[in-house]
Amino acid sequence: MPALWRLTRTETARRVYDALKARGLTATQMDEYVADADAADADRDPPTGVEIRALEPDEARRFEADYDAFSELRDDETAVCAFDGGPNVERALVGYLFLGDPGLTYHVHPLEADVTVPGGYVRRVFVAPEARNRGIATALVSRAVAVAGGKGAETVHALVARDNRPSQWTFERVGFRVARTRAYYRVGPWRRRRVTPRS
């Protein structure tokens, strides 16, 4: 039997979820991963040939034409980016994530709620399909922890859907642990939210 995430993390499953949501039916569970900024495996080396850089919003927005997500980058976030290529080749952007400063509030669409994060907040982790399975996502998250620590964050947080096993593996490799699970259910006008601490 295939792993659940291989069935649910597809374009078809996303369309089904969106169609049900449009009809008033939503069920979301997200694990909140947390790492101590000084205890996690920060600044792990990227794969050979890959350079990881932290970019300010103005510099990072030049990638909007190729990656729509950069239009969402907030002025109080840093884009941590992975560039691949040899010494005689212009380096191509092959991955990124957005890192929020400590104490920011985010609207988390799957939960239909605002969440205030006490530490740094990692979101929008992406690696281009042709560059996956090389450790780039792990190196991005690791560098984000180091950058957050440099900005005074004591902890770094991320919200990961319960069925997104690849992202869970990435955060766990860097030393994140699940602190709580946030659940949200909606059937028409009926709504229920639940936050469950995890050990």
C-alpha positions as CSV (number, residue, x, y, z in Angstrom):
1,M,0.0,0.0,0.0
2,P,1.5,3.4,-1.0
3,A,2.3,6.0,1.7
4,L,-0.7,8.3,2.4
5,W,1.3,11.4,1.5
6,R,1.9,10.1,-2.1
7,L,-1.9,10.0,-2.6
8,T,-2.8,13.2,-0.9
9,R,0.1,15.5,-2.0
10,T,-1.0,15.6,-5.7
11,E,-2.6,18.2,-7.9
12,T,-5.8,16.1,-8.2
13,A,-6.1,15.8,-4.4
14,R,-5.6,19.6,-4.1
15,R,-8.4,20.3,-6.6
16,V,-10.7,17.9,-4.6
17,Y,-9.8,19.7,-1.4
18,D,-10.4,23.1,-2.9
19,A,-13.8,22.0,-4.4
20,L,-15.0,20.7,-1.0
21,K,-13.7,23.8,0.8
22,A,-15.7,26.0,-1.7
23,R,-18.8,24.0,-0.7
24,G,-18.2,24.7,3.0
25,L,-16.4,21.5,4.0
26,T,-12.9,21.7,5.5
27,A,-10.8,19.4,7.6
28,T,-7.3,20.4,8.4
29,Q,-4.7,19.1,10.8
30,M,-1.2,20.8,11.0
31,D,1.7,19.9,13.2
32,E,3.5,22.8,14.7
33,Y,7.2,22.0,14.6
34,V,9.5,23.8,17.0
35,A,13.3,23.9,17.4
36,D,15.5,25.8,19.8
37,A,17.5,28.2,17.8
38,D,20.8,27.3,19.6
39,A,20.2,23.6,19.9
40,A,19.1,22.6,16.4
41,D,21.5,21.4,13.6
42,A,21.9,25.0,12.4
43,D,24.1,25.9,9.4
44,R,24.3,22.4,7.9
45,D,26.5,22.4,4.8
46,P,24.5,22.4,1.5
47,P,25.3,19.8,-1.2
48,T,28.4,20.4,-3.4
49,G,27.8,23.2,-5.9
50,V,24.9,24.7,-4.0
51,E,25.1,28.1,-2.3
52,I,22.6,29.1,0.4
53,R,22.0,32.9,0.8
54,A,19.7,34.9,3.0
55,L,18.2,37.8,0.9
56,E,16.3,40.8,2.1
57,P,12.8,41.2,0.5
58,D,13.7,43.9,-2.1
59,E,16.5,41.7,-3.4
60,A,14.5,38.5,-3.3
61,R,11.5,39.9,-5.2
62,R,13.4,39.8,-8.5
63,F,12.4,36.1,-8.6
64,E,8.7,36.9,-8.8
65,A,8.6,36.5,-12.5
66,D,9.7,32.8,-12.2
67,Y,8.2,32.0,-8.8
68,D,4.7,33.4,-7.9
69,A,5.4,32.7,-4.2
70,F,7.8,35.7,-4.0
71,S,4.8,38.1,-4.4
72,E,3.8,36.9,-0.9
73,L,7.1,37.7,0.7
74,R,6.5,40.2,3.5
75,D,8.8,43.1,4.3
76,D,9.4,41.6,7.8
77,E,10.7,38.3,6.3
78,T,13.9,37.0,4.9
79,A,14.1,34.8,1.8
80,V,16.6,32.0,2.3
81,C,17.5,30.8,-1.2
82,A,19.5,28.0,-2.7
83,F,21.5,28.6,-5.9
84,D,23.0,25.8,-8.0
85,G,25.6,25.9,-10.7
86,G,29.3,25.7,-11.4
87,P,31.9,28.4,-11.4
88,N,31.5,29.3,-15.1
89,V,27.7,29.1,-15.1
90,E,25.3,31.7,-13.7
91,R,23.8,30.2,-10.6
92,A,20.1,29.3,-10.9
93,L,17.6,29.5,-8.0
94,V,16.6,25.9,-7.2
95,G,15.0,26.4,-3.8
96,Y,13.8,28.8,-1.2
97,L,11.9,29.4,2.0
98,F,10.6,32.4,3.8
99,L,11.6,33.2,7.4
100,G,9.6,35.6,9.5
101,D,11.1,37.6,12.4
102,P,10.2,36.6,16.0
103,G,6.7,37.6,17.2
104,L,4.9,38.0,13.9
105,T,1.2,37.1,13.2
106,Y,0.3,35.1,10.1
107,H,-3.0,34.3,8.5
108,V,-2.8,30.5,8.0
109,H,-5.2,29.8,5.2
110,P,-5.8,26.0,5.8
111,L,-6.7,26.8,9.4
112,E,-8.7,29.9,8.5
113,A,-7.1,31.7,11.5
114,D,-4.4,34.1,12.5
115,V,-1.5,32.6,14.4
116,T,1.1,34.6,16.3
117,V,4.5,32.9,16.4
118,P,6.7,33.6,19.4
119,G,9.9,32.8,17.5
120,G,11.1,32.8,13.9
121,Y,8.6,31.3,11.5
122,V,9.6,29.1,8.5
123,R,7.1,28.9,5.6
124,R,6.9,28.3,1.9
125,V,9.7,25.7,1.7
126,F,10.3,24.8,-1.9
127,V,12.9,22.9,-4.0
128,A,12.6,22.6,-7.8
129,P,11.7,19.1,-8.8
130,E,14.9,18.6,-10.7
131,A,17.0,19.5,-7.6
132,R,15.1,17.3,-5.0
133,N,16.6,14.5,-3.0
134,R,20.0,16.1,-2.6
135,G,19.6,17.7,0.8
136,I,18.8,21.2,-0.4
137,A,15.6,21.5,1.7
138,T,17.4,20.4,4.8
139,A,20.2,22.9,4.2
140,L,17.6,25.7,3.7
141,V,15.9,24.9,6.9
142,S,19.2,24.6,8.7
143,R,20.3,28.0,7.5
144,A,17.0,29.5,8.4
145,V,17.5,28.4,12.0
146,A,20.9,30.0,12.0
147,V,19.5,33.3,10.6
148,A,16.6,33.3,13.1
149,G,19.1,32.8,15.9
150,G,21.1,35.7,14.6
151,K,18.0,37.9,14.8
152,G,17.4,37.0,18.4
153,A,14.9,34.2,18.1
154,E,15.1,31.7,20.8
155,T,12.9,29.2,18.9
156,V,12.0,28.6,15.3
157,H,8.5,27.3,14.3
158,A,6.9,25.8,11.2
159,L,3.4,24.5,10.5
160,V,3.3,21.3,8.4
161,A,0.2,19.5,7.2
162,R,-0.2,16.0,8.8
163,D,0.0,14.3,5.4
164,N,3.2,16.2,4.2
165,R,5.7,13.5,5.2
166,P,8.6,14.9,3.1
167,S,8.4,18.2,4.9
168,Q,8.2,16.4,8.2
169,W,11.4,14.5,7.5
170,T,13.1,17.7,6.5
171,F,12.3,19.5,9.8
172,E,13.0,16.4,11.9
173,R,16.5,16.0,10.3
174,V,17.4,19.5,11.5
175,G,16.2,18.8,15.1
176,F,12.6,20.2,15.1
177,R,10.0,18.4,17.2
178,V,6.2,18.5,17.1
179,A,5.1,20.7,20.0
180,R,1.4,20.8,19.2
181,T,-1.2,19.8,16.6
182,R,-3.7,22.4,15.3
183,A,-6.9,21.1,13.9
184,Y,-9.7,23.0,12.2
185,Y,-13.0,21.6,10.9
186,R,-15.8,23.4,9.1
187,V,-19.1,22.1,7.8
188,G,-21.1,25.0,6.5
189,P,-21.6,27.5,9.4
190,W,-20.3,25.0,12.0
191,R,-16.7,25.4,13.0
192,R,-14.4,23.7,15.4
193,R,-10.8,24.5,16.3
194,R,-8.5,22.4,18.6
195,V,-4.9,22.8,19.7
196,T,-3.5,19.6,21.2
197,P,-0.1,19.7,22.9
198,R,2.3,16.8,21.9
199,S,5.0,15.4,24.0
